[in-house]
Amino acid sequence: MRWLLNPAGPGHAWWHMRLTVTWGSREPLAFTCVEPELVVEFLGDTAIDSGRWRHPVKAQRARTDLRPTDITPFD
């Protein structure tokens, strides 16, 4: 799916975030912020903690038939 993504600039909300490889780890995770232009269907379990999935989610497919504005955000 990376060919469908466009890198975001310094104005991205997560530009200065520091993420770690695993829960409790101090090892930084390298990532690239992207523009929120693509809807992706994913598979995840029901374990959510503080608004985040506790276990890794898996991308299923890009939904090029949808725009981000077509999707209702989770609360």
WOLINWO-V200512 format. One record per backbone hydrogen bond with DSSP energy under -0.5 kcal/mol. CO is the residue of the C=O (numbers start at 1). NH is the residue of the N-H. E is the energy in kcal/mol with one decimal. If there is no record, write none. Layout:
# WOLINWO-V200512
{{CO:NH:E} {CO:NH:E}}
This chain:
# WOLINWO-V200512
{{1:4:-2.5} {2:5:-1.3} {6:35:-3.0} {9:12:-1.9} {12:15:-1.7} {14:17:-2.0} {17:19:-0.5} {19:29:-2.9} {22:25:-2.1} {27:21:-2.2} {28:30:-0.6} {33:8:-2.5} {35:37:-2.3} {39:63:-3.3} {41:60:-3.4} {41:61:-1.3} {43:58:-2.4} {46:48:-0.9} {47:54:-2.6} {47:55:-0.5} {49:52:-1.4} {52:49:-3.1} {58:43:-2.6} {61:41:-2.7} {62:64:-0.9} {63:66:-1.9} {67:70:-2.0} {68:71:-1.3} {71:73:-0.5}}
